[in-house]
Amino acid sequence: MIKVGVFGASGRVGRLLIEDLKLEENMSLASVFVRNTLDFSIDPSTLVTNDLDIFLKSCDLVIDFSLPEACEQLLNSAIKQPKALVIGTTGLSAHQLNLLKTASQSMPILYATNMSLGVALLNKLVAMSSKVLDEFDIEIVEQHHRHKKDAPSGTALTLAQTAAKSRNLDIDTVRISGRNGNIGERTKDEIAVMALRGGDIVGRHTVGFYNDGEFVELNHTATSRHTFSKGALRAAKWLFGKPLGLYTISDCLELNKAI
């Protein structure tokens, strides 16, 4: 039985993880980390704490859906007390991503900006399409609910990175995330990543490849956040017992073998 700790338990996905863990046969909820207090009921046998050291000691594996600053604190503590980590927090800075890589030298970590099977497959299709349709313009549009704090979404940035890599481009050089005024014609290599916010949209990502006379659009729409929580639990089961290192959702789903 894998004892799971949920970091970011008060968040939207954190709550779903607690709910979905009840249905797992080989995993159990051992502890949750909260900064203040939980505003919902939880099994009294589950440890609720705001002490990171106690939290880490109480579990075998941690699933994190929190905020970048909180994720950074988790990584710093886990380096001193290594645990298998499934990280689904988005919006990480360059420093935090480097910290994640450093931590993976001491423990197995699976990091994904999106835990859904569909998005993992979309990412692979984007890699193939970007390479084959090398003369096509690439535009990415993501849509999320009004409460999402980071923009563009981590998933959109991952898709953009994949598209750029397939064309041997530096995403930091070619990415734009806004157009306004008389800016001139679109350049050949630029990859646009645009963000829309409104309502209760769980998540929608469209990667378009546009050429004279034709275009191709690849789209993924999430209709429930259970997609992310169940994906994270699948990743956790796969990760537990793996050698130390940094893994991706593609590793978990073995997409490199499938495509």
DRENPA-3360 file (N, C-alpha, C; in nm, 2 decimals, always signed):
BEGIN
1 = MIKVGVFG = +0.08/-0.12/+0.00/+0.00/+0.00/+0.00/+0.09/+0.13/+0.00 ~ +0.07/+0.21/-0.10/+0.15/+0.33/-0.11/+0.08/+0.44/-0.03 ~ +0.15/+0.50/+0.07/+0.10/+0.61/+0.15/+0.12/+0.74/+0.08 ~ +0.02/+0.81/+0.04/+0.02/+0.93/-0.04/+0.00/+1.05/+0.05 ~ +0.09/+1.15/+0.03/+0.06/+1.28/+0.09/+0.02/+1.38/-0.02 ~ -0.08/+1.46/+0.00/-0.13/+1.56/-0.09/-0.09/+1.69/-0.05 ~ -0.01/+1.76/-0.13/+0.04/+1.89/-0.11/-0.04/+1.99/-0.20 ~ -0.11/+2.08/-0.13/-0.20/+2.17/-0.20/-0.34/+2.11/-0.19;
9 = ASGRVGRL = -0.37/+2.06/-0.08/-0.50/+1.99/-0.06/-0.62/+2.08/-0.07 ~ -0.61/+2.21/-0.05/-0.72/+2.30/-0.05/-0.76/+2.34/-0.19 ~ -0.67/+2.31/-0.29/-0.69/+2.36/-0.42/-0.80/+2.27/-0.49 ~ -0.83/+2.31/-0.61/-0.93/+2.24/-0.69/-0.89/+2.09/-0.72 ~ -0.77/+2.07/-0.77/-0.73/+1.94/-0.80/-0.70/+1.86/-0.67 ~ -0.64/+1.93/-0.57/-0.61/+1.87/-0.44/-0.73/+1.80/-0.38 ~ -0.84/+1.87/-0.38/-0.97/+1.81/-0.33/-1.01/+1.69/-0.40 ~ -0.99/+1.69/-0.54/-1.03/+1.57/-0.62/-0.94/+1.46/-0.59;
17 = LIEDLKLE = -0.81/+1.48/-0.57/-0.72/+1.38/-0.53/-0.76/+1.30/-0.41 ~ -0.80/+1.38/-0.31/-0.85/+1.32/-0.18/-0.97/+1.23/-0.21 ~ -1.06/+1.28/-0.30/-1.18/+1.20/-0.33/-1.15/+1.08/-0.41 ~ -1.06/+1.09/-0.51/-1.03/+0.98/-0.60/-0.94/+0.88/-0.53 ~ -0.86/+0.92/-0.43/-0.78/+0.82/-0.36/-0.87/+0.72/-0.28 ~ -0.99/+0.75/-0.25/-1.08/+0.66/-0.18/-1.11/+0.54/-0.27 ~ -1.10/+0.55/-0.40/-1.13/+0.45/-0.49/-1.01/+0.36/-0.53 ~ -0.89/+0.40/-0.48/-0.77/+0.32/-0.52/-0.75/+0.20/-0.42;
25 = ENMSLASV = -0.71/+0.09/-0.48/-0.69/-0.03/-0.40/-0.55/-0.03/-0.34 ~ -0.45/+0.01/-0.41/-0.31/+0.00/-0.36/-0.25/+0.13/-0.32 ~ -0.34/+0.23/-0.30/-0.29/+0.36/-0.25/-0.38/+0.41/-0.14 ~ -0.33/+0.48/-0.05/-0.42/+0.54/+0.06/-0.37/+0.68/+0.09 ~ -0.46/+0.77/+0.13/-0.43/+0.90/+0.17/-0.37/+0.90/+0.31 ~ -0.24/+0.93/+0.33/-0.18/+0.93/+0.46/-0.18/+1.07/+0.53 ~ -0.16/+1.17/+0.44/-0.15/+1.31/+0.50/-0.18/+1.41/+0.40 ~ -0.22/+1.53/+0.45/-0.23/+1.65/+0.37/-0.16/+1.76/+0.43;
33 = FVRNTLDF = -0.10/+1.85/+0.34/-0.04/+1.97/+0.39/-0.12/+2.09/+0.37 ~ -0.15/+2.16/+0.47/-0.23/+2.29/+0.46/-0.16/+2.40/+0.53 ~ -0.17/+2.52/+0.48/-0.11/+2.64/+0.54/-0.19/+2.68/+0.66 ~ -0.32/+2.68/+0.65/-0.41/+2.72/+0.76/-0.49/+2.60/+0.80 ~ -0.62/+2.60/+0.76/-0.71/+2.49/+0.80/-0.78/+2.45/+0.68 ~ -0.83/+2.32/+0.68/-0.91/+2.27/+0.57/-1.05/+2.32/+0.59 ~ -1.12/+2.36/+0.48/-1.26/+2.40/+0.49/-1.36/+2.29/+0.45 ~ -1.31/+2.17/+0.45/-1.40/+2.05/+0.42/-1.36/+1.94/+0.51;
41 = SIDPSTLV = -1.45/+1.84/+0.53/-1.42/+1.73/+0.62/-1.33/+1.63/+0.55 ~ -1.25/+1.56/+0.63/-1.16/+1.46/+0.59/-1.16/+1.34/+0.69 ~ -1.12/+1.22/+0.64/-1.11/+1.11/+0.73/-1.02/+1.14/+0.85 ~ -1.07/+1.12/+0.97/-1.00/+1.15/+1.09/-0.86/+1.08/+1.10 ~ -0.85/+0.97/+1.03/-0.72/+0.89/+1.04/-0.61/+0.96/+0.95 ~ -0.65/+1.06/+0.87/-0.55/+1.13/+0.79/-0.48/+1.24/+0.86 ~ -0.35/+1.25/+0.86/-0.28/+1.35/+0.92/-0.29/+1.48/+0.85 ~ -0.33/+1.59/+0.92/-0.34/+1.72/+0.86/-0.24/+1.81/+0.93;
49 = TNDLDIFL = -0.15/+1.86/+0.85/-0.04/+1.94/+0.92/+0.01/+2.05/+0.83 ~ +0.07/+2.15/+0.90/+0.14/+2.26/+0.82/+0.29/+2.26/+0.85 ~ +0.34/+2.14/+0.89/+0.48/+2.12/+0.92/+0.53/+2.03/+0.80 ~ +0.62/+2.08/+0.72/+0.66/+2.01/+0.60/+0.74/+1.88/+0.64 ~ +0.82/+1.89/+0.75/+0.90/+1.78/+0.79/+0.81/+1.66/+0.84 ~ +0.71/+1.70/+0.92/+0.62/+1.59/+0.96/+0.54/+1.54/+0.85 ~ +0.50/+1.63/+0.76/+0.42/+1.58/+0.64/+0.50/+1.48/+0.56 ~ +0.63/+1.51/+0.53/+0.71/+1.42/+0.45/+0.74/+1.29/+0.52;
57 = KSCDLVID = +0.76/+1.29/+0.65/+0.78/+1.17/+0.72/+0.66/+1.07/+0.72 ~ +0.54/+1.13/+0.70/+0.42/+1.05/+0.72/+0.38/+0.98/+0.59 ~ +0.45/+1.00/+0.48/+0.41/+0.94/+0.35/+0.52/+0.88/+0.27 ~ +0.49/+0.80/+0.17/+0.59/+0.74/+0.08/+0.61/+0.82/-0.04 ~ +0.50/+0.89/-0.08/+0.50/+0.97/-0.21/+0.42/+1.09/-0.19 ~ +0.45/+1.20/-0.26/+0.38/+1.32/-0.25/+0.33/+1.36/-0.39 ~ +0.20/+1.40/-0.40/+0.15/+1.46/-0.52/+0.12/+1.61/-0.49 ~ +0.18/+1.69/-0.58/+0.18/+1.84/-0.55/+0.10/+1.91/-0.66;
65 = FSLPEACE = -0.01/+1.97/-0.63/-0.08/+2.07/-0.71/-0.10/+2.19/-0.63 ~ +0.00/+2.28/-0.62/+0.00/+2.40/-0.54/+0.03/+2.52/-0.62 ~ +0.11/+2.61/-0.56/+0.15/+2.73/-0.63/+0.31/+2.72/-0.64 ~ +0.37/+2.80/-0.73/+0.51/+2.79/-0.75/+0.59/+2.81/-0.63 ~ +0.56/+2.91/-0.54/+0.63/+2.93/-0.42/+0.62/+2.82/-0.32 ~ +0.50/+2.76/-0.31/+0.49/+2.65/-0.22/+0.56/+2.52/-0.28 ~ +0.56/+2.50/-0.41/+0.63/+2.39/-0.47/+0.78/+2.40/-0.44 ~ +0.83/+2.52/-0.45/+0.97/+2.55/-0.42/+1.01/+2.51/-0.27;
73 = QLLNSAIK = +0.92/+2.54/-0.18/+0.94/+2.50/-0.04/+0.94/+2.35/-0.03 ~ +0.85/+2.29/-0.10/+0.84/+2.14/-0.09/+0.97/+2.08/-0.14 ~ +1.02/+2.13/-0.26/+1.14/+2.07/-0.32/+1.26/+2.09/-0.22 ~ +1.27/+2.21/-0.16/+1.38/+2.23/-0.07/+1.38/+2.14/+0.05 ~ +1.26/+2.11/+0.10/+1.24/+2.02/+0.21/+1.27/+1.88/+0.17 ~ +1.22/+1.84/+0.05/+1.24/+1.70/+0.00/+1.38/+1.67/-0.02 ~ +1.46/+1.77/-0.06/+1.61/+1.74/-0.08/+1.67/+1.69/+0.05 ~ +1.62/+1.74/+0.16/+1.67/+1.70/+0.29/+1.61/+1.56/+0.33;
81 = QPKALVIG = +1.49/+1.54/+0.28/+1.42/+1.42/+0.32/+1.35/+1.36/+0.19 ~ +1.43/+1.29/+0.11/+1.38/+1.25/-0.03/+1.26/+1.17/-0.03 ~ +1.16/+1.20/-0.12/+1.04/+1.12/-0.14/+1.01/+1.12/-0.29 ~ +0.94/+1.02/-0.33/+0.90/+1.02/-0.47/+0.80/+1.13/-0.48 ~ +0.81/+1.22/-0.59/+0.73/+1.34/-0.60/+0.66/+1.34/-0.74 ~ +0.53/+1.36/-0.74/+0.46/+1.39/-0.86/+0.42/+1.53/-0.86 ~ +0.48/+1.61/-0.95/+0.46/+1.76/-0.95/+0.37/+1.80/-1.07 ~ +0.25/+1.86/-1.03/+0.16/+1.91/-1.13/+0.14/+2.06/-1.13;
89 = TTGLSAHQ = +0.22/+2.13/-1.05/+0.21/+2.27/-1.03/+0.27/+2.34/-1.16 ~ +0.20/+2.44/-1.21/+0.24/+2.51/-1.33/+0.29/+2.65/-1.29 ~ +0.35/+2.72/-1.39/+0.40/+2.85/-1.37/+0.53/+2.86/-1.30 ~ +0.61/+2.75/-1.30/+0.74/+2.75/-1.23/+0.84/+2.84/-1.30 ~ +0.92/+2.91/-1.22/+1.02/+3.00/-1.27/+1.14/+2.92/-1.32 ~ +1.23/+2.98/-1.38/+1.36/+2.92/-1.43/+1.43/+2.86/-1.31 ~ +1.44/+2.94/-1.20/+1.50/+2.90/-1.07/+1.43/+2.77/-1.02 ~ +1.30/+2.77/-1.01/+1.23/+2.66/-0.96/+1.24/+2.54/-1.04;
97 = LNLLKTAS = +1.25/+2.55/-1.18/+1.27/+2.44/-1.26/+1.41/+2.38/-1.24 ~ +1.51/+2.47/-1.22/+1.64/+2.42/-1.19/+1.65/+2.35/-1.06 ~ +1.57/+2.40/-0.96/+1.57/+2.33/-0.83/+1.50/+2.19/-0.85 ~ +1.40/+2.18/-0.93/+1.34/+2.06/-0.96/+1.44/+1.95/-1.01 ~ +1.52/+2.00/-1.11/+1.62/+1.91/-1.17/+1.72/+1.87/-1.07 ~ +1.76/+1.96/-0.98/+1.86/+1.93/-0.87/+1.80/+1.83/-0.78 ~ +1.67/+1.85/-0.74/+1.61/+1.75/-0.65/+1.59/+1.61/-0.71 ~ +1.58/+1.60/-0.84/+1.56/+1.47/-0.90/+1.69/+1.39/-0.90;
105 = QSMPILYA = +1.80/+1.45/-0.86/+1.93/+1.38/-0.84/+1.92/+1.30/-0.71 ~ +1.82/+1.33/-0.63/+1.81/+1.26/-0.50/+1.69/+1.17/-0.48 ~ +1.60/+1.19/-0.58/+1.47/+1.11/-0.57/+1.40/+1.11/-0.70 ~ +1.31/+1.01/-0.72/+1.24/+1.01/-0.85/+1.13/+1.12/-0.85 ~ +1.13/+1.20/-0.96/+1.03/+1.30/-0.97/+0.96/+1.29/-1.11 ~ +0.83/+1.30/-1.11/+0.76/+1.31/-1.24/+0.70/+1.45/-1.24 ~ +0.74/+1.53/-1.34/+0.69/+1.66/-1.35/+0.61/+1.67/-1.48 ~ +0.49/+1.73/-1.48/+0.41/+1.75/-1.60/+0.32/+1.87/-1.58;
113 = TNMSLGVA = +0.32/+1.95/-1.68/+0.23/+2.07/-1.68/+0.09/+2.03/-1.70 ~ +0.06/+1.91/-1.74/-0.07/+1.86/-1.76/-0.07/+1.71/-1.74 ~ -0.15/+1.65/-1.66/-0.15/+1.51/-1.63/-0.24/+1.43/-1.71 ~ -0.31/+1.49/-1.81/-0.41/+1.41/-1.89/-0.34/+1.33/-2.00 ~ -0.40/+1.21/-2.03/-0.35/+1.13/-2.14/-0.37/+1.20/-2.27 ~ -0.48/+1.27/-2.29/-0.51/+1.34/-2.41/-0.41/+1.45/-2.44 ~ -0.37/+1.52/-2.34/-0.27/+1.63/-2.37/-0.13/+1.57/-2.39 ~ -0.10/+1.46/-2.33/+0.03/+1.39/-2.35/+0.04/+1.35/-2.50;
121 = LLNKLVAM = -0.07/+1.29/-2.55/-0.08/+1.25/-2.69/-0.07/+1.37/-2.78 ~ -0.15/+1.48/-2.74/-0.14/+1.61/-2.82/+0.00/+1.66/-2.84 ~ +0.08/+1.65/-2.73/+0.21/+1.70/-2.73/+0.30/+1.62/-2.83 ~ +0.27/+1.49/-2.84/+0.34/+1.41/-2.94/+0.30/+1.44/-3.08 ~ +0.17/+1.46/-3.10/+0.12/+1.50/-3.23/+0.18/+1.64/-3.28 ~ +0.19/+1.73/-3.18/+0.25/+1.86/-3.21/+0.39/+1.85/-3.26 ~ +0.47/+1.76/-3.19/+0.61/+1.74/-3.23/+0.61/+1.69/-3.38 ~ +0.53/+1.59/-3.41/+0.53/+1.53/-3.54/+0.48/+1.63/-3.65;
129 = SSKVLDEF = +0.38/+1.71/-3.62/+0.32/+1.80/-3.71/+0.41/+1.92/-3.74 ~ +0.48/+1.97/-3.63/+0.57/+2.08/-3.64/+0.69/+2.05/-3.74 ~ +0.73/+1.92/-3.73/+0.84/+1.88/-3.81/+0.80/+1.86/-3.96 ~ +0.69/+1.79/-3.97/+0.64/+1.76/-4.11/+0.59/+1.88/-4.18 ~ +0.51/+1.96/-4.11/+0.45/+2.08/-4.17/+0.55/+2.20/-4.14 ~ +0.67/+2.19/-4.19/+0.77/+2.29/-4.15/+0.76/+2.43/-4.21 ~ +0.67/+2.44/-4.31/+0.65/+2.57/-4.38/+0.52/+2.64/-4.32 ~ +0.45/+2.57/-4.23/+0.32/+2.62/-4.18/+0.35/+2.71/-4.06;
137 = DIEIVEQH = +0.27/+2.82/-4.05/+0.28/+2.91/-3.93/+0.21/+2.84/-3.81 ~ +0.27/+2.85/-3.69/+0.22/+2.79/-3.57/+0.16/+2.90/-3.48 ~ +0.03/+2.87/-3.44/-0.04/+2.96/-3.35/-0.11/+2.87/-3.24 ~ -0.09/+2.91/-3.12/-0.14/+2.83/-3.00/-0.24/+2.92/-2.92 ~ -0.36/+2.87/-2.90/-0.46/+2.94/-2.81/-0.50/+2.85/-2.70 ~ -0.49/+2.90/-2.58/-0.54/+2.83/-2.46/-0.65/+2.91/-2.39 ~ -0.75/+2.83/-2.34/-0.86/+2.89/-2.27/-0.87/+2.83/-2.13 ~ -0.89/+2.91/-2.03/-0.91/+2.86/-1.89/-1.01/+2.95/-1.82;
145 = HRHKKDAP = -1.05/+2.90/-1.70/-1.15/+2.97/-1.61/-1.09/+3.11/-1.57 ~ -1.18/+3.19/-1.52/-1.14/+3.33/-1.48/-1.04/+3.33/-1.36 ~ -1.03/+3.22/-1.28/-0.95/+3.22/-1.16/-0.81/+3.18/-1.18 ~ -0.78/+3.13/-1.30/-0.64/+3.09/-1.32/-0.54/+3.21/-1.32 ~ -0.43/+3.19/-1.25/-0.34/+3.30/-1.22/-0.23/+3.31/-1.32 ~ -0.18/+3.20/-1.37/-0.06/+3.22/-1.46/-0.11/+3.21/-1.61 ~ -0.04/+3.29/-1.69/-0.07/+3.29/-1.83/+0.06/+3.32/-1.91 ~ +0.08/+3.26/-2.03/+0.00/+3.14/-2.08/+0.01/+3.02/-1.98;
153 = SGTALTLA = -0.08/+2.93/-2.00/-0.08/+2.81/-1.92/+0.05/+2.73/-1.94 ~ +0.08/+2.65/-1.84/+0.20/+2.57/-1.85/+0.19/+2.47/-1.96 ~ +0.07/+2.42/-1.98/+0.05/+2.33/-2.09/+0.07/+2.39/-2.23 ~ +0.02/+2.52/-2.25/+0.05/+2.59/-2.37/+0.20/+2.61/-2.39 ~ +0.27/+2.65/-2.29/+0.41/+2.67/-2.30/+0.48/+2.54/-2.33 ~ +0.44/+2.43/-2.28/+0.50/+2.30/-2.31/+0.48/+2.27/-2.46 ~ +0.36/+2.29/-2.51/+0.33/+2.27/-2.65/+0.41/+2.35/-2.74 ~ +0.43/+2.48/-2.70/+0.51/+2.57/-2.78/+0.66/+2.53/-2.78;
161 = QTAAKSRN = +0.70/+2.48/-2.66/+0.84/+2.44/-2.65/+0.86/+2.31/-2.74 ~ +0.76/+2.23/-2.74/+0.77/+2.11/-2.83/+0.78/+2.14/-2.97 ~ +0.69/+2.24/-3.01/+0.68/+2.28/-3.15/+0.82/+2.34/-3.20 ~ +0.87/+2.43/-3.11/+1.00/+2.49/-3.14/+1.11/+2.40/-3.15 ~ +1.12/+2.30/-3.06/+1.22/+2.20/-3.06/+1.22/+2.12/-3.18 ~ +1.11/+2.09/-3.23/+1.10/+2.01/-3.36/+1.15/+2.08/-3.48 ~ +1.16/+2.21/-3.47/+1.21/+2.29/-3.58/+1.35/+2.35/-3.55 ~ +1.41/+2.30/-3.44/+1.54/+2.35/-3.40/+1.54/+2.50/-3.37;
169 = LDIDTVRI = +1.43/+2.55/-3.31/+1.42/+2.69/-3.28/+1.43/+2.71/-3.12 ~ +1.47/+2.83/-3.08/+1.48/+2.86/-2.94/+1.34/+2.93/-2.91 ~ +1.26/+2.86/-2.82/+1.13/+2.91/-2.79/+1.13/+3.05/-2.73 ~ +1.24/+3.08/-2.65/+1.24/+3.21/-2.59/+1.27/+3.33/-2.69 ~ +1.32/+3.29/-2.81/+1.35/+3.39/-2.91/+1.23/+3.41/-3.00 ~ +1.15/+3.30/-3.03/+1.05/+3.30/-3.13/+0.91/+3.32/-3.07 ~ +0.89/+3.30/-2.94/+0.75/+3.31/-2.88/+0.71/+3.45/-2.87 ~ +0.58/+3.48/-2.90/+0.51/+3.60/-2.87/+0.38/+3.57/-2.80;
177 = SGRNGNIG = +0.34/+3.65/-2.71/+0.21/+3.63/-2.64/+0.12/+3.75/-2.65 ~ +0.13/+3.83/-2.76/+0.04/+3.94/-2.77/+0.07/+4.01/-2.90 ~ -0.04/+4.07/-2.96/-0.02/+4.16/-3.08/-0.11/+4.28/-3.06 ~ -0.06/+4.39/-3.09/-0.13/+4.52/-3.07/-0.07/+4.63/-3.16 ~ -0.15/+4.70/-3.23/-0.10/+4.81/-3.31/-0.04/+4.76/-3.44 ~ +0.02/+4.86/-3.51/+0.08/+4.83/-3.64/+0.22/+4.76/-3.62 ~ +0.22/+4.63/-3.61/+0.34/+4.56/-3.57/+0.41/+4.50/-3.69 ~ +0.35/+4.51/-3.81/+0.41/+4.45/-3.93/+0.36/+4.31/-3.95;
185 = ERTKDEIA = +0.41/+4.25/-4.06/+0.37/+4.12/-4.09/+0.43/+4.01/-3.99 ~ +0.36/+3.90/-3.99/+0.41/+3.79/-3.91/+0.54/+3.74/-3.96 ~ +0.63/+3.72/-3.87/+0.76/+3.66/-3.91/+0.75/+3.51/-3.93 ~ +0.84/+3.45/-4.01/+0.83/+3.31/-4.05/+0.83/+3.22/-3.93 ~ +0.93/+3.24/-3.84/+0.95/+3.15/-3.73/+0.87/+3.17/-3.60 ~ +0.81/+3.28/-3.59/+0.74/+3.31/-3.46/+0.63/+3.21/-3.43 ~ +0.62/+3.18/-3.30/+0.52/+3.10/-3.25/+0.43/+3.17/-3.15 ~ +0.31/+3.20/-3.18/+0.22/+3.28/-3.09/+0.16/+3.19/-2.99;
193 = VMALRGGD = +0.15/+3.23/-2.87/+0.08/+3.16/-2.76/-0.01/+3.26/-2.69 ~ -0.14/+3.25/-2.72/-0.24/+3.34/-2.67/-0.32/+3.28/-2.56 ~ -0.36/+3.36/-2.46/-0.44/+3.31/-2.35/-0.57/+3.38/-2.34 ~ -0.68/+3.30/-2.32/-0.82/+3.36/-2.30/-0.86/+3.31/-2.16 ~ -0.93/+3.40/-2.09/-0.98/+3.37/-1.95/-1.13/+3.41/-1.94 ~ -1.20/+3.31/-1.88/-1.34/+3.34/-1.86/-1.43/+3.23/-1.81 ~ -1.53/+3.26/-1.74/-1.62/+3.15/-1.69/-1.55/+3.04/-1.61 ~ -1.60/+2.92/-1.63/-1.55/+2.80/-1.56/-1.48/+2.70/-1.65;
201 = IVGRHTVG = -1.42/+2.75/-1.76/-1.36/+2.66/-1.85/-1.25/+2.58/-1.78 ~ -1.25/+2.45/-1.78/-1.15/+2.37/-1.72/-1.02/+2.38/-1.79 ~ -1.02/+2.37/-1.92/-0.90/+2.38/-2.00/-0.92/+2.34/-2.15 ~ -0.88/+2.43/-2.24/-0.89/+2.40/-2.38/-0.76/+2.45/-2.45 ~ -0.70/+2.37/-2.53/-0.58/+2.40/-2.60/-0.59/+2.37/-2.75 ~ -0.56/+2.47/-2.83/-0.56/+2.45/-2.97/-0.43/+2.49/-3.03 ~ -0.37/+2.39/-3.11/-0.24/+2.42/-3.18/-0.27/+2.42/-3.33 ~ -0.26/+2.53/-3.39/-0.29/+2.54/-3.53/-0.17/+2.56/-3.62;
209 = FYNDGEFV = -0.17/+2.49/-3.73/-0.07/+2.49/-3.83/-0.13/+2.55/-3.96 ~ -0.09/+2.67/-4.00/-0.16/+2.75/-4.10/-0.07/+2.77/-4.22 ~ -0.12/+2.74/-4.34/-0.04/+2.76/-4.47/-0.14/+2.82/-4.57 ~ -0.08/+2.86/-4.68/-0.17/+2.91/-4.79/-0.25/+2.80/-4.85 ~ -0.38/+2.81/-4.84/-0.46/+2.71/-4.90/-0.51/+2.60/-4.81 ~ -0.45/+2.59/-4.69/-0.49/+2.48/-4.60/-0.44/+2.51/-4.46 ~ -0.51/+2.45/-4.36/-0.46/+2.45/-4.22/-0.50/+2.33/-4.15 ~ -0.43/+2.30/-4.04/-0.46/+2.19/-3.96/-0.46/+2.24/-3.81;
217 = ELNHTATS = -0.57/+2.20/-3.74/-0.58/+2.24/-3.60/-0.59/+2.11/-3.51 ~ -0.51/+2.11/-3.41/-0.51/+2.00/-3.31/-0.57/+2.06/-3.18 ~ -0.67/+1.99/-3.13/-0.74/+2.05/-3.01/-0.76/+1.95/-2.90 ~ -0.74/+1.99/-2.78/-0.78/+1.91/-2.66/-0.86/+1.99/-2.57 ~ -0.97/+1.94/-2.52/-1.06/+2.00/-2.43/-1.08/+1.92/-2.30 ~ -1.05/+1.97/-2.19/-1.08/+1.90/-2.06/-1.22/+1.95/-2.01 ~ -1.30/+1.85/-1.98/-1.44/+1.88/-1.93/-1.45/+1.86/-1.78 ~ -1.35/+1.80/-1.72/-1.35/+1.77/-1.58/-1.21/+1.77/-1.52;
225 = RHTFSKGA = -1.19/+1.82/-1.40/-1.06/+1.82/-1.34/-1.03/+1.68/-1.29 ~ -1.12/+1.59/-1.28/-1.09/+1.45/-1.25/-0.99/+1.40/-1.35 ~ -0.99/+1.45/-1.47/-0.89/+1.41/-1.57/-0.75/+1.43/-1.51 ~ -0.72/+1.54/-1.44/-0.59/+1.57/-1.39/-0.56/+1.49/-1.26 ~ -0.66/+1.47/-1.18/-0.63/+1.40/-1.05/-0.61/+1.25/-1.08 ~ -0.69/+1.19/-1.17/-0.68/+1.05/-1.20/-0.55/+1.03/-1.28 ~ -0.51/+1.13/-1.36/-0.38/+1.11/-1.43/-0.27/+1.12/-1.34 ~ -0.28/+1.20/-1.23/-0.17/+1.22/-1.13/-0.16/+1.09/-1.05;
233 = LRAAKWLF = -0.27/+1.03/-1.02/-0.27/+0.90/-0.95/-0.21/+0.79/-1.03 ~ -0.24/+0.79/-1.16/-0.18/+0.69/-1.25/-0.03/+0.71/-1.25 ~ +0.02/+0.84/-1.26/+0.16/+0.87/-1.26/+0.23/+0.83/-1.13 ~ +0.16/+0.85/-1.02/+0.21/+0.81/-0.89/+0.24/+0.66/-0.88 ~ +0.14/+0.58/-0.92/+0.16/+0.44/-0.92/+0.28/+0.39/-1.01 ~ +0.29/+0.46/-1.12/+0.40/+0.42/-1.21/+0.53/+0.47/-1.15 ~ +0.54/+0.58/-1.09/+0.67/+0.64/-1.04/+0.72/+0.57/-0.92 ~ +0.63/+0.52/-0.83/+0.67/+0.46/-0.70/+0.77/+0.34/-0.73;
241 = GKPLGLYT = +0.88/+0.35/-0.67/+0.98/+0.24/-0.68/+1.08/+0.26/-0.80 ~ +1.06/+0.37/-0.88/+1.15/+0.40/-0.99/+1.28/+0.45/-0.93 ~ +1.39/+0.44/-1.01/+1.52/+0.50/-0.97/+1.51/+0.65/-0.97 ~ +1.60/+0.71/-0.90/+1.60/+0.86/-0.89/+1.62/+0.91/-1.03 ~ +1.56/+1.03/-1.05/+1.57/+1.09/-1.19/+1.44/+1.18/-1.21 ~ +1.45/+1.25/-1.32/+1.33/+1.33/-1.36/+1.26/+1.27/-1.48 ~ +1.13/+1.24/-1.46/+1.05/+1.17/-1.55/+0.94/+1.27/-1.60 ~ +0.88/+1.23/-1.72/+0.77/+1.30/-1.78/+0.64/+1.21/-1.79;
249 = ISDCLELN = +0.53/+1.28/-1.82/+0.41/+1.20/-1.83/+0.42/+1.11/-1.95 ~ +0.50/+1.14/-2.05/+0.52/+1.05/-2.17/+0.59/+0.93/-2.13 ~ +0.69/+0.94/-2.03/+0.75/+0.82/-1.98/+0.65/+0.73/-1.91 ~ +0.57/+0.79/-1.83/+0.46/+0.71/-1.76/+0.37/+0.63/-1.86 ~ +0.33/+0.70/-1.96/+0.23/+0.65/-2.06/+0.30/+0.57/-2.17 ~ +0.44/+0.57/-2.17/+0.52/+0.50/-2.27/+0.48/+0.54/-2.41 ~ +0.46/+0.67/-2.43/+0.42/+0.73/-2.56/+0.54/+0.72/-2.66 ~ +0.66/+0.72/-2.61/+0.77/+0.72/-2.70/+0.78/+0.58/-2.77;
257 = KAI = +0.72/+0.48/-2.71/+0.72/+0.35/-2.77/+0.60/+0.34/-2.87 ~ +0.49/+0.41/-2.83/+0.37/+0.40/-2.90/+0.37/+0.47/-3.04 ~ +0.45/+0.58/-3.04/+0.45/+0.67/-3.16/+0.59/+0.67/-3.21;
% end
